[in-house]
Amino acid sequence: MLPFFTWRINPQNDRTLLHNSLSQNPGYMLENCATSCAKASKASQNIEKELASISSFYDLEAKDINGKAIKFEQFQGKVVIIVNVASYCGYTESHYRGLVDLWNNVEKEEVDILAFPCNQFGAQEPESNSNIAKFAKAKGAKFTMMSKVDVNGPDAHLVYKYLKREAGPSSISWNFGTLPFTTDSV
Protein backbone atom coordinates (compact mmCIF):
# COMPACT_ATOMS: atom_id res chain seq x y z
CA MET A 1 0.00 0.00 0.00
CA LEU A 2 1.37 3.42 -0.95
CA PRO A 3 1.36 6.35 1.46
CA PHE A 4 -0.90 9.28 0.66
CA PHE A 5 2.09 11.52 -0.05
CA THR A 6 5.65 10.54 -0.79
CA TRP A 7 8.72 12.78 -1.04
CA ARG A 8 10.89 12.59 -4.12
CA ILE A 9 14.13 14.35 -5.05
CA ASN A 10 14.39 15.96 -8.47
CA PRO A 11 18.00 15.23 -9.48
CA GLN A 12 18.09 18.02 -12.08
CA ASN A 13 17.54 20.91 -9.67
CA ASP A 14 18.13 19.10 -6.36
CA ARG A 15 14.89 20.43 -4.88
CA THR A 16 12.48 18.36 -2.86
CA LEU A 17 9.18 17.90 -4.67
CA LEU A 18 5.99 16.56 -3.26
CA HIS A 19 4.57 13.72 -5.32
CA ASN A 20 0.93 12.86 -4.85
CA SER A 21 0.62 9.09 -4.74
CA LEU A 22 -3.06 9.24 -5.59
CA SER A 23 -2.17 9.04 -9.26
CA GLN A 24 -0.61 5.62 -8.58
CA ASN A 25 -3.31 4.42 -6.18
CA PRO A 26 -6.57 6.32 -6.74
CA GLY A 27 -8.53 4.16 -4.25
CA TYR A 28 -6.22 4.86 -1.33
CA MET A 29 -8.27 7.65 0.26
CA LEU A 30 -11.54 5.84 -0.29
CA GLU A 31 -10.17 2.67 1.31
CA ASN A 32 -8.34 4.26 4.25
CA CYS A 33 -9.68 7.69 5.16
CA ALA A 34 -12.99 6.61 6.68
CA THR A 35 -11.30 3.91 8.76
CA SER A 36 -8.58 6.28 9.98
CA CYS A 37 -11.08 9.01 10.82
CA ALA A 38 -13.29 6.55 12.72
CA LYS A 39 -10.29 5.28 14.73
CA ALA A 40 -9.21 8.84 15.56
CA SER A 41 -12.72 9.81 16.61
CA LYS A 42 -13.08 6.74 18.83
CA ALA A 43 -9.65 7.36 20.41
CA SER A 44 -10.64 10.98 21.16
CA GLN A 45 -13.88 9.84 22.78
CA ASN A 46 -12.00 7.25 24.85
CA ILE A 47 -9.55 9.90 26.08
CA GLU A 48 -12.43 12.12 27.18
CA LYS A 49 -14.00 9.17 29.05
CA GLU A 50 -10.69 8.40 30.74
CA LEU A 51 -10.28 12.01 31.80
CA ALA A 52 -13.89 12.56 32.90
CA SER A 53 -13.13 11.83 36.55
CA ILE A 54 -9.92 13.90 36.61
CA SER A 55 -10.69 17.46 37.68
CA SER A 56 -7.18 18.45 38.71
CA PHE A 57 -3.55 17.49 38.29
CA TYR A 58 -3.67 16.34 41.90
CA ASP A 59 -6.22 13.63 41.03
CA LEU A 60 -3.58 11.86 38.94
CA GLU A 61 -1.22 9.11 39.93
CA ALA A 62 1.51 7.14 38.21
CA LYS A 63 4.00 4.44 39.11
CA ASP A 64 7.60 5.24 39.82
CA ILE A 65 10.38 3.23 38.18
CA ASN A 66 10.13 0.59 40.94
CA GLY A 67 6.37 0.14 40.49
CA LYS A 68 5.29 2.15 43.54
CA ALA A 69 2.15 4.28 43.01
CA ILE A 70 2.80 8.00 43.34
CA LYS A 71 -0.30 10.07 44.12
CA PHE A 72 0.07 13.53 42.68
CA GLU A 73 -1.80 15.12 45.57
CA GLN A 74 1.59 15.11 47.32
CA PHE A 75 2.78 17.79 44.88
CA GLN A 76 0.30 20.45 46.00
CA GLY A 77 2.08 23.74 46.59
CA LYS A 78 5.14 22.70 44.58
CA VAL A 79 6.57 23.40 41.17
CA VAL A 80 6.62 20.12 39.24
CA ILE A 81 8.68 19.50 36.12
CA ILE A 82 7.58 16.57 34.00
CA VAL A 83 9.99 15.36 31.34
CA ASN A 84 10.11 12.32 29.07
CA VAL A 85 13.59 10.81 28.98
CA ALA A 86 15.56 8.32 26.90
CA SER A 87 18.88 6.56 27.44
CA TYR A 88 20.03 6.39 23.82
CA CYS A 89 19.13 9.82 22.45
CA GLY A 90 21.80 12.13 21.07
CA TYR A 91 20.71 14.60 23.75
CA THR A 92 20.82 12.13 26.65
CA GLU A 93 24.15 13.22 28.14
CA SER A 94 23.45 16.96 28.05
CA HIS A 95 19.83 16.66 29.15
CA TYR A 96 20.49 14.29 32.04
CA ARG A 97 23.37 16.55 33.10
CA GLY A 98 20.99 19.53 32.93
CA LEU A 99 18.31 17.74 34.93
CA VAL A 100 20.83 16.63 37.55
CA ASP A 101 22.25 20.18 37.81
CA LEU A 102 18.74 21.60 38.10
CA TRP A 103 17.82 19.07 40.80
CA ASN A 104 21.01 19.81 42.73
CA ASN A 105 20.06 23.50 42.75
CA VAL A 106 16.38 23.07 43.72
CA GLU A 107 16.11 19.84 45.71
CA LYS A 108 15.69 21.74 48.97
CA GLU A 109 13.01 23.98 47.43
CA GLU A 110 9.37 23.18 46.73
CA VAL A 111 10.25 21.60 43.37
CA ASP A 112 9.95 18.06 42.05
CA ILE A 113 11.16 16.53 38.79
CA LEU A 114 9.25 13.53 37.44
CA ALA A 115 11.18 11.84 34.62
CA PHE A 116 9.09 9.45 32.51
CA PRO A 117 11.15 7.13 30.26
CA CYS A 118 9.57 6.77 26.83
CA ASN A 119 10.48 4.63 23.82
CA GLN A 120 8.27 6.37 21.24
CA PHE A 121 10.95 8.51 19.60
CA GLY A 122 13.42 6.56 17.52
CA ALA A 123 13.19 3.56 19.90
CA GLN A 124 15.77 5.35 22.06
CA GLU A 125 14.55 3.94 25.39
CA PRO A 126 14.28 0.17 24.78
CA GLU A 127 15.48 -0.85 28.24
CA SER A 128 13.45 -2.28 31.13
CA ASN A 129 12.55 -0.13 34.13
CA SER A 130 15.26 -1.79 36.24
CA ASN A 131 17.95 -1.07 33.62
CA ILE A 132 16.69 2.50 33.20
CA ALA A 133 16.88 2.99 36.98
CA LYS A 134 20.51 1.81 37.00
CA PHE A 135 21.32 4.07 34.05
CA ALA A 136 19.71 7.12 35.66
CA LYS A 137 21.48 6.47 38.96
CA ALA A 138 24.82 6.23 37.12
CA LYS A 139 24.04 9.64 35.58
CA GLY A 140 23.52 11.06 39.07
CA ALA A 141 19.72 11.32 38.93
CA LYS A 142 18.26 11.74 42.42
CA PHE A 143 14.95 13.13 41.18
CA THR A 144 11.94 10.85 40.78
CA MET A 145 12.24 8.38 37.93
CA MET A 146 8.84 7.15 36.80
CA SER A 147 7.84 3.94 35.06
CA LYS A 148 8.30 3.81 31.27
CA VAL A 149 5.22 5.12 29.46
CA ASP A 150 3.91 6.24 26.09
CA VAL A 151 3.45 10.01 25.91
CA ASN A 152 1.50 10.20 22.63
CA GLY A 153 -1.29 8.25 20.98
CA PRO A 154 -4.14 6.20 22.35
CA ASP A 155 -1.84 4.34 24.76
CA ALA A 156 -0.34 7.51 26.23
CA HIS A 157 -0.25 7.55 30.02
CA LEU A 158 -3.16 9.34 31.67
CA VAL A 159 -0.75 11.97 33.07
CA TYR A 160 0.26 12.97 29.54
CA LYS A 161 -3.31 12.83 28.22
CA TYR A 162 -4.39 15.15 31.00
CA LEU A 163 -1.49 17.59 30.64
CA LYS A 164 -1.84 17.80 26.87
CA ARG A 165 -5.58 18.46 27.18
CA GLU A 166 -5.24 21.05 29.93
CA ALA A 167 -1.93 22.78 29.25
CA GLY A 168 -0.80 21.73 25.79
CA PRO A 169 1.00 20.90 23.59
CA SER A 170 -1.24 18.57 21.59
CA SER A 171 1.64 16.10 21.24
CA ILE A 172 5.14 15.62 22.56
CA SER A 173 7.56 16.00 19.67
CA TRP A 174 10.71 14.22 20.91
CA ASN A 175 12.69 12.98 23.89
CA PHE A 176 13.20 15.37 26.79
CA GLY A 177 9.97 17.25 26.15
CA THR A 178 9.56 19.26 29.35
CA LEU A 179 6.32 20.39 30.95
CA PRO A 180 6.97 22.66 33.94
CA PHE A 181 4.01 23.88 35.94
CA THR A 182 2.99 25.30 39.28
CA THR A 183 -0.07 24.92 41.44
CA ASP A 184 -1.74 27.62 39.35
CA SER A 185 -0.93 25.99 35.98
CA VAL A 186 -3.32 23.03 35.86
C-alpha positions as CSV (number, residue, x, y, z in Angstrom):
1,M,0.0,0.0,0.0
2,L,1.4,3.4,-1.0
3,P,1.4,6.3,1.5
4,F,-0.9,9.3,0.7
5,F,2.1,11.5,-0.1
6,T,5.7,10.5,-0.8
7,W,8.7,12.8,-1.0
8,R,10.9,12.6,-4.1
9,I,14.1,14.3,-5.0
10,N,14.4,16.0,-8.5
11,P,18.0,15.2,-9.5
12,Q,18.1,18.0,-12.1
13,N,17.5,20.9,-9.7
14,D,18.1,19.1,-6.4
15,R,14.9,20.4,-4.9
16,T,12.5,18.4,-2.9
17,L,9.2,17.9,-4.7
18,L,6.0,16.6,-3.3
19,H,4.6,13.7,-5.3
20,N,0.9,12.9,-4.8
21,S,0.6,9.1,-4.7
22,L,-3.1,9.2,-5.6
23,S,-2.2,9.0,-9.3
24,Q,-0.6,5.6,-8.6
25,N,-3.3,4.4,-6.2
26,P,-6.6,6.3,-6.7
27,G,-8.5,4.2,-4.3
28,Y,-6.2,4.9,-1.3
29,M,-8.3,7.7,0.3
30,L,-11.5,5.8,-0.3
31,E,-10.2,2.7,1.3
32,N,-8.3,4.3,4.3
33,C,-9.7,7.7,5.2
34,A,-13.0,6.6,6.7
35,T,-11.3,3.9,8.8
36,S,-8.6,6.3,10.0
37,C,-11.1,9.0,10.8
38,A,-13.3,6.5,12.7
39,K,-10.3,5.3,14.7
40,A,-9.2,8.8,15.6
41,S,-12.7,9.8,16.6
42,K,-13.1,6.7,18.8
43,A,-9.7,7.4,20.4
44,S,-10.6,11.0,21.2
45,Q,-13.9,9.8,22.8
46,N,-12.0,7.3,24.9
47,I,-9.6,9.9,26.1
48,E,-12.4,12.1,27.2
49,K,-14.0,9.2,29.0
50,E,-10.7,8.4,30.7
51,L,-10.3,12.0,31.8
52,A,-13.9,12.6,32.9
53,S,-13.1,11.8,36.6
54,I,-9.9,13.9,36.6
55,S,-10.7,17.5,37.7
56,S,-7.2,18.4,38.7
57,F,-3.6,17.5,38.3
58,Y,-3.7,16.3,41.9
59,D,-6.2,13.6,41.0
60,L,-3.6,11.9,38.9
61,E,-1.2,9.1,39.9
62,A,1.5,7.1,38.2
63,K,4.0,4.4,39.1
64,D,7.6,5.2,39.8
65,I,10.4,3.2,38.2
66,N,10.1,0.6,40.9
67,G,6.4,0.1,40.5
68,K,5.3,2.1,43.5
69,A,2.2,4.3,43.0
70,I,2.8,8.0,43.3
71,K,-0.3,10.1,44.1
72,F,0.1,13.5,42.7
73,E,-1.8,15.1,45.6
74,Q,1.6,15.1,47.3
75,F,2.8,17.8,44.9
76,Q,0.3,20.5,46.0
77,G,2.1,23.7,46.6
78,K,5.1,22.7,44.6
79,V,6.6,23.4,41.2
80,V,6.6,20.1,39.2
81,I,8.7,19.5,36.1
82,I,7.6,16.6,34.0
83,V,10.0,15.4,31.3
84,N,10.1,12.3,29.1
85,V,13.6,10.8,29.0
86,A,15.6,8.3,26.9
87,S,18.9,6.6,27.4
88,Y,20.0,6.4,23.8
89,C,19.1,9.8,22.5
90,G,21.8,12.1,21.1
91,Y,20.7,14.6,23.8
92,T,20.8,12.1,26.6
93,E,24.1,13.2,28.1
94,S,23.5,17.0,28.1
95,H,19.8,16.7,29.1
96,Y,20.5,14.3,32.0
97,R,23.4,16.5,33.1
98,G,21.0,19.5,32.9
99,L,18.3,17.7,34.9
100,V,20.8,16.6,37.6
101,D,22.3,20.2,37.8
102,L,18.7,21.6,38.1
103,W,17.8,19.1,40.8
104,N,21.0,19.8,42.7
105,N,20.1,23.5,42.7
106,V,16.4,23.1,43.7
107,E,16.1,19.8,45.7
108,K,15.7,21.7,49.0
109,E,13.0,24.0,47.4
110,E,9.4,23.2,46.7
111,V,10.3,21.6,43.4
112,D,9.9,18.1,42.0
113,I,11.2,16.5,38.8
114,L,9.2,13.5,37.4
115,A,11.2,11.8,34.6
116,F,9.1,9.4,32.5
117,P,11.1,7.1,30.3
118,C,9.6,6.8,26.8
119,N,10.5,4.6,23.8
120,Q,8.3,6.4,21.2
121,F,11.0,8.5,19.6
122,G,13.4,6.6,17.5
123,A,13.2,3.6,19.9
124,Q,15.8,5.4,22.1
125,E,14.6,3.9,25.4
126,P,14.3,0.2,24.8
127,E,15.5,-0.8,28.2
128,S,13.4,-2.3,31.1
129,N,12.5,-0.1,34.1
130,S,15.3,-1.8,36.2
131,N,17.9,-1.1,33.6
132,I,16.7,2.5,33.2
133,A,16.9,3.0,37.0
134,K,20.5,1.8,37.0
135,F,21.3,4.1,34.1
136,A,19.7,7.1,35.7
137,K,21.5,6.5,39.0
138,A,24.8,6.2,37.1
139,K,24.0,9.6,35.6
140,G,23.5,11.1,39.1
141,A,19.7,11.3,38.9
142,K,18.3,11.7,42.4
143,F,15.0,13.1,41.2
144,T,11.9,10.9,40.8
145,M,12.2,8.4,37.9
146,M,8.8,7.2,36.8
147,S,7.8,3.9,35.1
148,K,8.3,3.8,31.3
149,V,5.2,5.1,29.5
150,D,3.9,6.2,26.1
151,V,3.4,10.0,25.9
152,N,1.5,10.2,22.6
153,G,-1.3,8.3,21.0
154,P,-4.1,6.2,22.4
155,D,-1.8,4.3,24.8
156,A,-0.3,7.5,26.2
157,H,-0.3,7.5,30.0
158,L,-3.2,9.3,31.7
159,V,-0.8,12.0,33.1
160,Y,0.3,13.0,29.5
161,K,-3.3,12.8,28.2
162,Y,-4.4,15.2,31.0
163,L,-1.5,17.6,30.6
164,K,-1.8,17.8,26.9
165,R,-5.6,18.5,27.2
166,E,-5.2,21.1,29.9
167,A,-1.9,22.8,29.2
168,G,-0.8,21.7,25.8
169,P,1.0,20.9,23.6
170,S,-1.2,18.6,21.6
171,S,1.6,16.1,21.2
172,I,5.1,15.6,22.6
173,S,7.6,16.0,19.7
174,W,10.7,14.2,20.9
175,N,12.7,13.0,23.9
176,F,13.2,15.4,26.8
177,G,10.0,17.3,26.1
178,T,9.6,19.3,29.4
179,L,6.3,20.4,30.9
180,P,7.0,22.7,33.9
181,F,4.0,23.9,35.9
182,T,3.0,25.3,39.3
183,T,-0.1,24.9,41.4
184,D,-1.7,27.6,39.4
185,S,-0.9,26.0,36.0
186,V,-3.3,23.0,35.9
